[in-house]
Amino acid sequence: MDPATESLQTIKDRRRGRTEAIKQFLGTYASCEDEDLLAQMLVTICRMAADGTDRGDLKLLTHALKELRYAFKVFAPYSEIPKVSIFGSSRTPEDHPQFLQARKFAELIQRAGWMVITGAGGGIMHAGHHGATRQSSFGVAISLPFEQETNEVIANDPKLVNFKYFFTRKLVFVKEARAIVLFPGGFGTQDEGFESLTLVQTAKTLPVPVVLCDEPGGTYWQAWREFVVAELLDNDMIDEADMGLFDITDSAEHAVDIVTTFYRRYHSSRFVGDELVLRLHTPLSAATVDALNAEYGDILLRGNFREQAGPLAGENDEYPEKARLVFTFDRRSAGRLRQLMNVINEAK
Protein backbone atom coordinates (compact mmCIF):
# COMPACT_ATOMS: atom_id res chain seq x y z
CA MET A 1 0.00 0.00 0.00
CA ASP A 2 1.19 3.51 -0.79
CA PRO A 3 2.22 5.15 2.55
CA ALA A 4 0.42 8.30 1.43
CA THR A 5 -2.90 6.44 1.35
CA GLU A 6 -2.47 4.57 4.64
CA SER A 7 -4.70 5.61 7.45
CA LEU A 8 -3.14 7.02 10.61
CA GLN A 9 -4.51 4.04 12.53
CA THR A 10 -2.86 1.57 10.14
CA ILE A 11 0.48 3.28 10.59
CA LYS A 12 0.13 3.25 14.37
CA ASP A 13 -0.84 -0.44 14.35
CA ARG A 14 2.18 -1.35 12.22
CA ARG A 15 4.56 0.59 14.48
CA ARG A 16 3.00 -1.01 17.55
CA GLY A 17 3.49 -4.44 16.02
CA ARG A 18 7.10 -3.64 15.16
CA THR A 19 7.77 -2.42 18.70
CA GLU A 20 6.32 -5.61 20.18
CA ALA A 21 8.31 -7.82 17.79
CA ILE A 22 11.54 -6.02 18.65
CA LYS A 23 10.79 -6.32 22.36
CA GLN A 24 10.21 -10.07 22.03
CA PHE A 25 13.37 -10.50 19.94
CA LEU A 26 15.55 -8.67 22.45
CA GLY A 27 14.01 -10.51 25.38
CA THR A 28 14.94 -13.81 23.73
CA TYR A 29 18.32 -13.06 22.16
CA ALA A 30 19.74 -9.89 23.75
CA SER A 31 18.24 -9.44 27.18
CA CYS A 32 20.16 -6.81 29.19
CA GLU A 33 19.74 -3.61 31.19
CA ASP A 34 20.03 -1.47 28.08
CA GLU A 35 17.37 -3.07 25.89
CA ASP A 36 15.88 0.38 25.27
CA LEU A 37 19.02 1.48 23.41
CA LEU A 38 19.27 -1.78 21.47
CA ALA A 39 15.64 -1.34 20.51
CA GLN A 40 16.45 2.09 19.08
CA MET A 41 19.19 0.51 16.94
CA LEU A 42 16.75 -2.06 15.55
CA VAL A 43 14.16 0.62 14.86
CA THR A 44 16.82 2.52 12.91
CA ILE A 45 17.56 -0.63 10.89
CA CYS A 46 13.86 -0.99 10.06
CA ARG A 47 13.69 2.63 8.98
CA MET A 48 16.73 2.21 6.74
CA ALA A 49 15.00 -0.71 5.04
CA ALA A 50 11.91 1.44 4.52
CA ASP A 51 14.11 4.25 3.17
CA GLY A 52 15.67 1.93 0.60
CA THR A 53 19.15 2.81 1.86
CA ASP A 54 21.89 2.16 -0.70
CA ARG A 55 23.78 -1.14 -0.24
CA GLY A 56 27.11 0.68 -0.14
CA ASP A 57 25.88 2.83 2.75
CA LEU A 58 24.64 -0.27 4.55
CA LYS A 59 28.07 -1.86 4.14
CA LEU A 60 29.71 1.24 5.62
CA LEU A 61 27.43 1.19 8.67
CA THR A 62 27.84 -2.56 9.11
CA HIS A 63 31.65 -2.37 9.07
CA ALA A 64 31.66 0.65 11.40
CA LEU A 65 29.37 -1.05 13.91
CA LYS A 66 31.46 -4.23 13.85
CA GLU A 67 34.69 -2.29 14.35
CA LEU A 68 33.35 -0.27 17.26
CA ARG A 69 31.74 -3.27 18.95
CA TYR A 70 35.00 -5.18 18.90
CA ALA A 71 37.04 -2.16 20.05
CA PHE A 72 34.68 -1.56 22.98
CA LYS A 73 35.04 -5.22 23.94
CA VAL A 74 38.86 -5.05 23.86
CA PHE A 75 39.08 -1.89 25.98
CA ALA A 76 36.34 -2.77 28.49
CA PRO A 77 38.47 -4.88 30.90
CA TYR A 78 40.88 -1.95 31.30
CA SER A 79 38.29 0.80 31.78
CA GLU A 80 39.58 1.87 35.21
CA ILE A 81 43.21 2.24 34.07
CA PRO A 82 44.03 5.73 32.66
CA LYS A 83 45.27 5.77 29.09
CA VAL A 84 47.08 8.28 26.92
CA SER A 85 46.82 8.40 23.13
CA ILE A 86 50.15 9.13 21.45
CA PHE A 87 50.33 10.54 17.91
CA GLY A 88 53.29 11.29 15.68
CA SER A 89 54.98 10.44 12.41
CA SER A 90 55.15 6.83 11.26
CA ARG A 91 58.38 7.73 9.42
CA THR A 92 60.52 8.82 12.37
CA PRO A 93 63.73 6.69 12.50
CA GLU A 94 64.50 4.79 15.69
CA ASP A 95 67.69 6.78 16.31
CA HIS A 96 65.97 10.17 15.89
CA PRO A 97 65.69 12.39 19.00
CA GLN A 98 61.90 12.54 18.50
CA PHE A 99 61.65 8.74 18.61
CA LEU A 100 63.80 8.64 21.73
CA GLN A 101 61.67 11.37 23.35
CA ALA A 102 58.42 9.53 22.59
CA ARG A 103 59.85 6.28 23.96
CA LYS A 104 61.00 8.07 27.11
CA PHE A 105 57.60 9.68 27.64
CA ALA A 106 55.81 6.34 27.21
CA GLU A 107 58.15 4.65 29.67
CA LEU A 108 57.66 7.38 32.27
CA ILE A 109 53.86 7.53 31.94
CA GLN A 110 53.69 3.74 32.18
CA ARG A 111 55.64 3.91 35.45
CA ALA A 112 53.00 6.38 36.67
CA GLY A 113 50.32 3.71 36.18
CA TRP A 114 49.06 4.63 32.72
CA MET A 115 48.59 2.61 29.55
CA VAL A 116 49.46 3.84 26.06
CA ILE A 117 47.35 3.84 22.88
CA THR A 118 49.05 4.32 19.50
CA GLY A 119 48.27 3.55 15.88
CA ALA A 120 50.38 0.35 16.10
CA GLY A 121 52.65 1.26 13.20
CA GLY A 122 56.25 2.40 12.98
CA GLY A 123 57.99 5.62 13.97
CA ILE A 124 56.46 7.43 16.95
CA MET A 125 53.82 4.71 17.30
CA HIS A 126 56.52 2.08 17.71
CA ALA A 127 58.34 4.34 20.16
CA GLY A 128 55.22 4.63 22.31
CA HIS A 129 54.75 0.88 22.48
CA HIS A 130 58.45 0.29 23.00
CA GLY A 131 58.52 2.60 26.02
CA ALA A 132 55.24 1.43 27.55
CA THR A 133 55.95 -2.29 26.90
CA ARG A 134 53.53 -4.75 25.32
CA GLN A 135 51.68 -5.30 28.59
CA SER A 136 50.70 -1.64 28.91
CA SER A 137 50.03 -0.96 25.20
CA PHE A 138 46.96 -0.82 22.99
CA GLY A 139 47.21 -0.72 19.22
CA VAL A 140 44.52 0.75 16.97
CA ALA A 141 45.76 -0.03 13.47
CA ILE A 142 44.40 1.23 10.16
CA SER A 143 44.41 -0.66 6.86
CA LEU A 144 46.42 1.38 4.34
CA PRO A 145 47.95 0.56 0.94
CA PHE A 146 51.34 1.83 2.20
CA GLU A 147 53.34 2.65 5.33
CA GLN A 148 51.14 0.97 7.93
CA GLU A 149 52.70 -2.24 9.24
CA THR A 150 52.05 -3.39 12.79
CA ASN A 151 55.17 -3.00 14.92
CA GLU A 152 56.58 -6.07 16.62
CA VAL A 153 55.78 -4.87 20.13
CA ILE A 154 52.00 -5.04 19.68
CA ALA A 155 51.73 -7.52 16.77
CA ASN A 156 49.29 -10.38 17.53
CA ASP A 157 48.50 -8.95 20.96
CA PRO A 158 44.85 -9.26 22.08
CA LYS A 159 44.89 -5.49 22.72
CA LEU A 160 45.43 -4.80 19.00
CA VAL A 161 42.36 -3.65 17.06
CA ASN A 162 42.37 -3.31 13.26
CA PHE A 163 40.19 -0.66 11.61
CA LYS A 164 39.02 -0.11 8.06
CA TYR A 165 37.81 3.44 8.65
CA PHE A 166 39.68 6.43 10.01
CA PHE A 167 36.55 7.86 11.65
CA THR A 168 35.91 4.80 13.83
CA ARG A 169 39.59 4.58 14.74
CA LYS A 170 39.73 8.28 15.63
CA LEU A 171 36.64 7.93 17.79
CA VAL A 172 38.34 5.19 19.82
CA PHE A 173 41.56 7.20 20.14
CA VAL A 174 39.66 10.03 21.83
CA LYS A 175 36.96 8.05 23.64
CA GLU A 176 39.38 5.78 25.48
CA ALA A 177 42.05 8.37 26.33
CA ARG A 178 42.33 10.56 29.38
CA ALA A 179 45.18 12.51 27.76
CA ILE A 180 46.42 13.27 24.23
CA VAL A 181 50.14 13.66 23.55
CA LEU A 182 51.39 14.58 20.09
CA PHE A 183 54.92 14.37 18.75
CA PRO A 184 55.99 15.88 15.40
CA GLY A 185 54.30 14.28 12.41
CA GLY A 186 52.62 14.77 9.07
CA PHE A 187 49.07 15.34 7.91
CA GLY A 188 47.69 12.59 10.14
CA THR A 189 49.28 14.04 13.26
CA GLN A 190 48.01 17.52 12.42
CA ASP A 191 44.56 16.09 11.79
CA GLU A 192 44.48 14.28 15.12
CA GLY A 193 45.79 17.33 16.95
CA PHE A 194 43.29 19.80 15.52
CA GLU A 195 40.40 17.35 15.90
CA SER A 196 41.27 16.68 19.55
CA LEU A 197 41.42 20.41 20.24
CA THR A 198 38.15 20.98 18.39
CA LEU A 199 36.36 18.29 20.41
CA VAL A 200 37.60 19.79 23.67
CA GLN A 201 36.88 23.36 22.54
CA THR A 202 33.27 22.50 21.61
CA ALA A 203 32.65 20.32 24.69
CA LYS A 204 32.00 17.30 22.47
CA THR A 205 34.43 15.38 24.62
CA LEU A 206 35.21 15.66 28.30
CA PRO A 207 38.19 17.84 29.30
CA VAL A 208 41.58 16.19 28.75
CA PRO A 209 45.12 17.52 28.69
CA VAL A 210 46.51 17.95 25.16
CA VAL A 211 50.30 18.06 25.17
CA LEU A 212 52.50 18.85 22.16
CA CYS A 213 55.91 17.33 22.85
CA ASP A 214 59.05 17.96 20.82
CA GLU A 215 62.59 16.70 20.99
CA PRO A 216 64.88 18.68 23.32
CA GLY A 217 65.44 22.05 21.67
CA GLY A 218 63.02 21.19 18.87
CA THR A 219 61.07 23.86 16.99
CA TYR A 220 58.20 21.88 15.37
CA TRP A 221 55.49 22.79 17.87
CA GLN A 222 56.84 26.29 18.47
CA ALA A 223 56.49 26.98 14.73
CA TRP A 224 52.99 25.45 14.83
CA ARG A 225 52.07 27.77 17.70
CA GLU A 226 53.32 30.80 15.74
CA PHE A 227 50.99 29.83 12.90
CA VAL A 228 48.05 29.40 15.29
CA VAL A 229 48.68 32.81 16.85
CA ALA A 230 49.25 34.65 13.56
CA GLU A 231 46.45 33.08 11.51
CA LEU A 232 43.84 31.94 14.05
CA LEU A 233 44.16 34.02 17.21
CA ASP A 234 45.12 37.32 15.59
CA ASN A 235 42.25 36.95 13.09
CA ASP A 236 39.71 36.26 15.87
CA MET A 237 39.09 32.67 14.75
CA ILE A 238 39.78 31.43 18.27
CA ASP A 239 39.77 33.11 21.68
CA GLU A 240 42.83 33.94 23.76
CA ALA A 241 41.66 31.42 26.38
CA ASP A 242 41.68 28.68 23.71
CA MET A 243 45.47 28.89 23.70
CA GLY A 244 45.28 27.27 27.12
CA LEU A 245 43.70 24.10 25.71
CA PHE A 246 47.17 22.76 24.90
CA ASP A 247 50.65 22.76 26.39
CA ILE A 248 53.95 22.72 24.49
CA THR A 249 57.12 21.21 25.91
CA ASP A 250 60.39 19.68 24.78
CA SER A 251 60.76 17.58 27.94
CA ALA A 252 59.32 14.10 28.37
CA GLU A 253 59.37 14.58 32.14
CA HIS A 254 57.41 17.82 31.85
CA ALA A 255 54.89 16.17 29.52
CA VAL A 256 54.26 13.49 32.13
CA ASP A 257 53.94 16.13 34.83
CA ILE A 258 51.35 18.06 32.78
CA VAL A 259 49.24 14.92 32.33
CA THR A 260 49.41 13.72 35.92
CA THR A 261 48.92 17.21 37.40
CA PHE A 262 45.67 17.53 35.44
CA TYR A 263 44.34 14.67 37.58
CA ARG A 264 45.86 15.79 40.89
CA ARG A 265 42.43 16.68 42.30
CA TYR A 266 40.18 16.32 39.25
CA HIS A 267 38.99 12.75 38.68
CA SER A 268 36.36 12.75 35.93
CA SER A 269 33.27 14.60 34.70
CA ARG A 270 29.98 14.22 32.94
CA PHE A 271 26.99 16.27 31.92
CA VAL A 272 23.71 15.66 33.73
CA GLY A 273 21.13 17.63 31.82
CA ASP A 274 22.39 21.22 31.68
CA GLU A 275 24.81 20.73 34.56
CA LEU A 276 28.46 19.79 34.33
CA VAL A 277 29.62 17.64 37.23
CA LEU A 278 33.35 17.66 38.04
CA ARG A 279 34.24 14.75 40.31
CA LEU A 280 37.12 15.49 42.64
CA HIS A 281 39.46 13.30 44.69
CA THR A 282 39.22 15.77 47.56
CA PRO A 283 36.67 18.51 48.30
CA LEU A 284 37.37 22.18 47.74
CA SER A 285 37.41 24.68 50.55
CA ALA A 286 34.55 27.16 50.85
CA ALA A 287 37.03 29.95 50.12
CA THR A 288 38.05 28.30 46.83
CA VAL A 289 34.43 27.88 45.75
CA ASP A 290 33.80 31.55 46.55
CA ALA A 291 36.86 32.50 44.50
CA LEU A 292 35.61 30.43 41.54
CA ASN A 293 32.25 32.18 41.68
CA ALA A 294 33.97 35.55 41.69
CA GLU A 295 36.45 34.78 38.91
CA TYR A 296 34.67 32.34 36.58
CA GLY A 297 31.02 33.32 36.74
CA ASP A 298 31.25 34.26 33.04
CA ILE A 299 31.20 30.57 32.00
CA LEU A 300 27.90 29.90 33.79
CA LEU A 301 24.54 29.92 32.09
CA ARG A 302 22.91 30.61 35.44
CA GLY A 303 23.39 30.08 39.15
CA ASN A 304 26.69 29.49 40.92
CA PHE A 305 29.38 26.90 41.40
CA ARG A 306 28.31 24.59 44.22
CA GLU A 307 29.79 21.59 45.95
CA GLN A 308 27.88 18.35 46.37
CA ALA A 309 28.89 15.38 48.50
CA GLY A 310 27.44 12.60 46.35
CA PRO A 311 26.21 11.75 42.84
CA LEU A 312 23.42 13.63 41.12
CA ALA A 313 20.36 11.59 40.23
CA GLY A 314 21.47 11.31 36.61
CA GLU A 315 24.95 9.98 37.39
CA ASN A 316 23.79 6.41 38.03
CA ASP A 317 25.64 6.37 41.37
CA GLU A 318 29.04 6.53 39.68
CA TYR A 319 31.97 7.18 42.05
CA PRO A 320 29.80 7.90 45.12
CA GLU A 321 32.86 8.54 47.26
CA LYS A 322 34.04 11.52 45.18
CA ALA A 323 33.33 15.15 46.00
CA ARG A 324 31.56 17.16 43.29
CA LEU A 325 31.68 20.65 41.85
CA VAL A 326 28.41 21.25 39.96
CA PHE A 327 27.53 24.14 37.63
CA THR A 328 25.65 25.05 34.45
CA PHE A 329 28.54 25.33 31.98
CA ASP A 330 27.80 27.40 28.87
CA ARG A 331 29.55 24.77 26.67
CA ARG A 332 31.36 27.57 24.81
CA SER A 333 34.13 28.63 27.16
CA ALA A 334 36.37 25.56 27.06
CA GLY A 335 39.54 27.61 27.44
CA ARG A 336 38.18 29.28 30.54
CA LEU A 337 37.04 25.90 31.85
CA ARG A 338 40.59 24.62 31.51
CA GLN A 339 41.84 27.62 33.50
CA LEU A 340 39.27 26.84 36.18
CA MET A 341 40.43 23.22 36.34
CA ASN A 342 44.00 24.39 36.78
CA VAL A 343 42.86 26.43 39.77
CA ILE A 344 41.03 23.41 41.20
CA ASN A 345 44.12 21.21 40.87
CA GLU A 346 46.40 23.82 42.42
CA ALA A 347 44.09 24.81 45.32
CA LYS A 348 45.05 23.78 48.83
C-alpha positions as CSV (number, residue, x, y, z in Angstrom):
1,M,0.0,0.0,0.0
2,D,1.2,3.5,-0.8
3,P,2.2,5.1,2.5
4,A,0.4,8.3,1.4
5,T,-2.9,6.4,1.4
6,E,-2.5,4.6,4.6
7,S,-4.7,5.6,7.5
8,L,-3.1,7.0,10.6
9,Q,-4.5,4.0,12.5
10,T,-2.9,1.6,10.1
11,I,0.5,3.3,10.6
12,K,0.1,3.2,14.4
13,D,-0.8,-0.4,14.4
14,R,2.2,-1.3,12.2
15,R,4.6,0.6,14.5
16,R,3.0,-1.0,17.6
17,G,3.5,-4.4,16.0
18,R,7.1,-3.6,15.2
19,T,7.8,-2.4,18.7
20,E,6.3,-5.6,20.2
21,A,8.3,-7.8,17.8
22,I,11.5,-6.0,18.6
23,K,10.8,-6.3,22.4
24,Q,10.2,-10.1,22.0
25,F,13.4,-10.5,19.9
26,L,15.5,-8.7,22.4
27,G,14.0,-10.5,25.4
28,T,14.9,-13.8,23.7
29,Y,18.3,-13.1,22.2
30,A,19.7,-9.9,23.8
31,S,18.2,-9.4,27.2
32,C,20.2,-6.8,29.2
33,E,19.7,-3.6,31.2
34,D,20.0,-1.5,28.1
35,E,17.4,-3.1,25.9
36,D,15.9,0.4,25.3
37,L,19.0,1.5,23.4
38,L,19.3,-1.8,21.5
39,A,15.6,-1.3,20.5
40,Q,16.4,2.1,19.1
41,M,19.2,0.5,16.9
42,L,16.7,-2.1,15.5
43,V,14.2,0.6,14.9
44,T,16.8,2.5,12.9
45,I,17.6,-0.6,10.9
46,C,13.9,-1.0,10.1
47,R,13.7,2.6,9.0
48,M,16.7,2.2,6.7
49,A,15.0,-0.7,5.0
50,A,11.9,1.4,4.5
51,D,14.1,4.3,3.2
52,G,15.7,1.9,0.6
53,T,19.2,2.8,1.9
54,D,21.9,2.2,-0.7
55,R,23.8,-1.1,-0.2
56,G,27.1,0.7,-0.1
57,D,25.9,2.8,2.7
58,L,24.6,-0.3,4.6
59,K,28.1,-1.9,4.1
60,L,29.7,1.2,5.6
61,L,27.4,1.2,8.7
62,T,27.8,-2.6,9.1
63,H,31.6,-2.4,9.1
64,A,31.7,0.6,11.4
65,L,29.4,-1.0,13.9
66,K,31.5,-4.2,13.9
67,E,34.7,-2.3,14.4
68,L,33.4,-0.3,17.3
69,R,31.7,-3.3,19.0
70,Y,35.0,-5.2,18.9
71,A,37.0,-2.2,20.1
72,F,34.7,-1.6,23.0
73,K,35.0,-5.2,23.9
74,V,38.9,-5.1,23.9
75,F,39.1,-1.9,26.0
76,A,36.3,-2.8,28.5
77,P,38.5,-4.9,30.9
78,Y,40.9,-1.9,31.3
79,S,38.3,0.8,31.8
80,E,39.6,1.9,35.2
81,I,43.2,2.2,34.1
82,P,44.0,5.7,32.7
83,K,45.3,5.8,29.1
84,V,47.1,8.3,26.9
85,S,46.8,8.4,23.1
86,I,50.1,9.1,21.5
87,F,50.3,10.5,17.9
88,G,53.3,11.3,15.7
89,S,55.0,10.4,12.4
90,S,55.2,6.8,11.3
91,R,58.4,7.7,9.4
92,T,60.5,8.8,12.4
93,P,63.7,6.7,12.5
94,E,64.5,4.8,15.7
95,D,67.7,6.8,16.3
96,H,66.0,10.2,15.9
97,P,65.7,12.4,19.0
98,Q,61.9,12.5,18.5
99,F,61.7,8.7,18.6
100,L,63.8,8.6,21.7
101,Q,61.7,11.4,23.3
102,A,58.4,9.5,22.6
103,R,59.8,6.3,24.0
104,K,61.0,8.1,27.1
105,F,57.6,9.7,27.6
106,A,55.8,6.3,27.2
107,E,58.2,4.7,29.7
108,L,57.7,7.4,32.3
109,I,53.9,7.5,31.9
110,Q,53.7,3.7,32.2
111,R,55.6,3.9,35.4
112,A,53.0,6.4,36.7
113,G,50.3,3.7,36.2
114,W,49.1,4.6,32.7
115,M,48.6,2.6,29.5
116,V,49.5,3.8,26.1
117,I,47.4,3.8,22.9
118,T,49.1,4.3,19.5
119,G,48.3,3.5,15.9
120,A,50.4,0.4,16.1
121,G,52.6,1.3,13.2
122,G,56.3,2.4,13.0
123,G,58.0,5.6,14.0
124,I,56.5,7.4,17.0
125,M,53.8,4.7,17.3
126,H,56.5,2.1,17.7
127,A,58.3,4.3,20.2
128,G,55.2,4.6,22.3
129,H,54.8,0.9,22.5
130,H,58.5,0.3,23.0
131,G,58.5,2.6,26.0
132,A,55.2,1.4,27.5
133,T,56.0,-2.3,26.9
134,R,53.5,-4.8,25.3
135,Q,51.7,-5.3,28.6
136,S,50.7,-1.6,28.9
137,S,50.0,-1.0,25.2
138,F,47.0,-0.8,23.0
139,G,47.2,-0.7,19.2
140,V,44.5,0.8,17.0
141,A,45.8,0.0,13.5
142,I,44.4,1.2,10.2
143,S,44.4,-0.7,6.9
144,L,46.4,1.4,4.3
145,P,48.0,0.6,0.9
146,F,51.3,1.8,2.2
147,E,53.3,2.7,5.3
148,Q,51.1,1.0,7.9
149,E,52.7,-2.2,9.2
150,T,52.0,-3.4,12.8
151,N,55.2,-3.0,14.9
152,E,56.6,-6.1,16.6
153,V,55.8,-4.9,20.1
154,I,52.0,-5.0,19.7
155,A,51.7,-7.5,16.8
156,N,49.3,-10.4,17.5
157,D,48.5,-8.9,21.0
158,P,44.9,-9.3,22.1
159,K,44.9,-5.5,22.7
160,L,45.4,-4.8,19.0
161,V,42.4,-3.6,17.1
162,N,42.4,-3.3,13.3
163,F,40.2,-0.7,11.6
164,K,39.0,-0.1,8.1
165,Y,37.8,3.4,8.6
166,F,39.7,6.4,10.0
167,F,36.6,7.9,11.6
168,T,35.9,4.8,13.8
169,R,39.6,4.6,14.7
170,K,39.7,8.3,15.6
171,L,36.6,7.9,17.8
172,V,38.3,5.2,19.8
173,F,41.6,7.2,20.1
174,V,39.7,10.0,21.8
175,K,37.0,8.0,23.6
176,E,39.4,5.8,25.5
177,A,42.0,8.4,26.3
178,R,42.3,10.6,29.4
179,A,45.2,12.5,27.8
180,I,46.4,13.3,24.2
181,V,50.1,13.7,23.6
182,L,51.4,14.6,20.1
183,F,54.9,14.4,18.8
184,P,56.0,15.9,15.4
185,G,54.3,14.3,12.4
186,G,52.6,14.8,9.1
187,F,49.1,15.3,7.9
188,G,47.7,12.6,10.1
189,T,49.3,14.0,13.3
190,Q,48.0,17.5,12.4
191,D,44.6,16.1,11.8
192,E,44.5,14.3,15.1
193,G,45.8,17.3,16.9
194,F,43.3,19.8,15.5
195,E,40.4,17.4,15.9
196,S,41.3,16.7,19.6
197,L,41.4,20.4,20.2
198,T,38.1,21.0,18.4
199,L,36.4,18.3,20.4
200,V,37.6,19.8,23.7
201,Q,36.9,23.4,22.5
202,T,33.3,22.5,21.6
203,A,32.6,20.3,24.7
204,K,32.0,17.3,22.5
205,T,34.4,15.4,24.6
206,L,35.2,15.7,28.3
207,P,38.2,17.8,29.3
208,V,41.6,16.2,28.8
209,P,45.1,17.5,28.7
210,V,46.5,17.9,25.2
211,V,50.3,18.1,25.2
212,L,52.5,18.9,22.2
213,C,55.9,17.3,22.9
214,D,59.0,18.0,20.8
215,E,62.6,16.7,21.0
216,P,64.9,18.7,23.3
217,G,65.4,22.0,21.7
218,G,63.0,21.2,18.9
219,T,61.1,23.9,17.0
220,Y,58.2,21.9,15.4
221,W,55.5,22.8,17.9
222,Q,56.8,26.3,18.5
223,A,56.5,27.0,14.7
224,W,53.0,25.5,14.8
225,R,52.1,27.8,17.7
226,E,53.3,30.8,15.7
227,F,51.0,29.8,12.9
228,V,48.0,29.4,15.3
229,V,48.7,32.8,16.8
230,A,49.2,34.6,13.6
231,E,46.5,33.1,11.5
232,L,43.8,31.9,14.1
233,L,44.2,34.0,17.2
234,D,45.1,37.3,15.6
235,N,42.2,37.0,13.1
236,D,39.7,36.3,15.9
237,M,39.1,32.7,14.7
238,I,39.8,31.4,18.3
239,D,39.8,33.1,21.7
240,E,42.8,33.9,23.8
241,A,41.7,31.4,26.4
242,D,41.7,28.7,23.7
243,M,45.5,28.9,23.7
244,G,45.3,27.3,27.1
245,L,43.7,24.1,25.7
246,F,47.2,22.8,24.9
247,D,50.7,22.8,26.4
248,I,54.0,22.7,24.5
249,T,57.1,21.2,25.9
250,D,60.4,19.7,24.8
251,S,60.8,17.6,27.9
252,A,59.3,14.1,28.4
253,E,59.4,14.6,32.1
254,H,57.4,17.8,31.8
255,A,54.9,16.2,29.5
256,V,54.3,13.5,32.1
257,D,53.9,16.1,34.8
258,I,51.3,18.1,32.8
259,V,49.2,14.9,32.3
260,T,49.4,13.7,35.9
261,T,48.9,17.2,37.4
262,F,45.7,17.5,35.4
263,Y,44.3,14.7,37.6
264,R,45.9,15.8,40.9
265,R,42.4,16.7,42.3
266,Y,40.2,16.3,39.2
267,H,39.0,12.8,38.7
268,S,36.4,12.8,35.9
269,S,33.3,14.6,34.7
270,R,30.0,14.2,32.9
271,F,27.0,16.3,31.9
272,V,23.7,15.7,33.7
273,G,21.1,17.6,31.8
274,D,22.4,21.2,31.7
275,E,24.8,20.7,34.6
276,L,28.5,19.8,34.3
277,V,29.6,17.6,37.2
278,L,33.3,17.7,38.0
279,R,34.2,14.8,40.3
280,L,37.1,15.5,42.6
281,H,39.5,13.3,44.7
282,T,39.2,15.8,47.6
283,P,36.7,18.5,48.3
284,L,37.4,22.2,47.7
285,S,37.4,24.7,50.6
286,A,34.6,27.2,50.8
287,A,37.0,29.9,50.1
288,T,38.1,28.3,46.8
289,V,34.4,27.9,45.7
290,D,33.8,31.6,46.6
291,A,36.9,32.5,44.5
292,L,35.6,30.4,41.5
293,N,32.2,32.2,41.7
294,A,34.0,35.5,41.7
295,E,36.4,34.8,38.9
296,Y,34.7,32.3,36.6
297,G,31.0,33.3,36.7
298,D,31.3,34.3,33.0
299,I,31.2,30.6,32.0
300,L,27.9,29.9,33.8
301,L,24.5,29.9,32.1
302,R,22.9,30.6,35.4
303,G,23.4,30.1,39.1
304,N,26.7,29.5,40.9
305,F,29.4,26.9,41.4
306,R,28.3,24.6,44.2
307,E,29.8,21.6,45.9
308,Q,27.9,18.4,46.4
309,A,28.9,15.4,48.5
310,G,27.4,12.6,46.3
311,P,26.2,11.7,42.8
312,L,23.4,13.6,41.1
313,A,20.4,11.6,40.2
314,G,21.5,11.3,36.6
315,E,24.9,10.0,37.4
316,N,23.8,6.4,38.0
317,D,25.6,6.4,41.4
318,E,29.0,6.5,39.7
319,Y,32.0,7.2,42.1
320,P,29.8,7.9,45.1
321,E,32.9,8.5,47.3
322,K,34.0,11.5,45.2
323,A,33.3,15.2,46.0
324,R,31.6,17.2,43.3
325,L,31.7,20.7,41.8
326,V,28.4,21.2,40.0
327,F,27.5,24.1,37.6
328,T,25.7,25.1,34.4
329,F,28.5,25.3,32.0
330,D,27.8,27.4,28.9
331,R,29.6,24.8,26.7
332,R,31.4,27.6,24.8
333,S,34.1,28.6,27.2
334,A,36.4,25.6,27.1
335,G,39.5,27.6,27.4
336,R,38.2,29.3,30.5
337,L,37.0,25.9,31.9
338,R,40.6,24.6,31.5
339,Q,41.8,27.6,33.5
340,L,39.3,26.8,36.2
341,M,40.4,23.2,36.3
342,N,44.0,24.4,36.8
343,V,42.9,26.4,39.8
344,I,41.0,23.4,41.2
345,N,44.1,21.2,40.9
346,E,46.4,23.8,42.4
347,A,44.1,24.8,45.3
348,K,45.0,23.8,48.8
